[in-house]
Amino acid sequence: MSTETATKWAIDASHSEITFKVKHLVISTVTGKFNSFDASMETDGDNFEDANIRFEADINSIDTNNEDRDNHLKSEDFFNAAEHPKMVFESRSFKSSGEGEYKLIGDLTIRGNTKTVELDVEYGGTVQDPYGQIKAGFEVTGKINRKEFGLKWSAVTEAGNVVVSDEVKLAFSVQFVKG
């Protein structure tokens, strides 16, 4: 990508949300989110193909609507926020996979463990808002195995049910503003 034609985009955090879902006791789903995050995207003009994307979330901003659970997630059992305060994603490729659809491949680092992940992206469109800003919207989904990133805490109930599943579903609804 030529830096002369590079278009810079910044996350519009007030119109974006970073959520995850994990099965609890195999019968229900717990949804969580990160309240503090940042992301940037660099494109070749207005073409999103081959965009460079960087994202990071503040682990201490995790919110599952339960303070005790949030504190447990920040602890050594899971994210270890004291030593690893950020979750970081850096793209390797962003390729069209159909009309308004992309495959986003990149390196996700959680708790000092970096793995390459593939995410599905649905492009929602680009519009000019009432203030004259150009905004682009995307829905990003994917799955990761939490144990691959060092989030290994596990427990089993007396009945033999796993308390927390290994699979975590990611769902990001993001809006970028053209800089």
Secondary structure, DSSP 8 states (H G I E B T S, - for coil): --TTTEEEEEE-GGG-EEEEEEEETTTEEEEEEESSEEEEEEEETTEEEEEEEEEEEEGGGEE-S-HHHHHHHHSTTTT-TTT--EEEEEEEEEEEEETTEEEEEEEEEETTEEEEEEEEEEEEEEEE-TTS-EEEEEEEEEEEEGGGGT-----B-TTS-BSEEEEEEEEEEEEEEE-
